[in-house]
Amino acid sequence: MSAHVSARSLLISLMEADPKDRSTDISSSSPANAAATRWVKSESDLKSIRRYREDWDGFGSPAPDPILVDAAIRFLGKLRKDGIFEPPFRVALSPNGSICIEWQSKEEYVEAEIVSEYQIEWMHAINGRTPTHTTGPLDIDDRSGVRNRTCQIAAGAVAYVSEP
């Protein structure tokens, strides 16, 4: 068991606490707690996306495919477990049904777009440079791990994107 507070226990204690008793913002309590909270929020956002219905955006977009959302949740879990990336800046559903996972800093932007249960598209942009795009397999269930494949697919991308 690690010495840091688990994200789940942190969130439970915050939900049970009286808001008037909170003297600091959760993100300022410690970098580890803030990161754990962002991982949990990303997963929670994906679970909310899973419940979207047809025309969720008011422009006729289809409901998200639960299989694709589950693949995104497994992918994030694998990234978190392997320590490949910092927690994402945002997760979102695209009008075409793909799941976008974004990391952003002052200098860089990395996007992983899960387009099918088995395929991921990467975009890496650094200020002042032409963005790079790559596509590869989404091998999250492979026993050899996603780490090497993810780093190869996102070639040129910084593995850890600094917090904004």
Salt bridges, closest charged atoms under 4 A:
ASP18 OD2 - LYS20 NZ 3.81
GLU43 OE2 - LYS47 NZ 3.08
ASP45 OD2 - LYS41 NZ 2.75
ASP70 OD1 - ARG50 NH2 2.35
ASP82 OD2 - LYS78 NZ 3.62
GLU102 OE1 - ARG90 NH2 2.70
GLU108 OE1 - HIS124 NE2 2.66
ASP139 OD2 - ARG149 NE 2.92
ASP141 OD1 - ARG74 NE 3.68
ASP142 OD2 - ARG149 NH2 2.88
GLU163 OE2 - ARG38 NH1 3.21
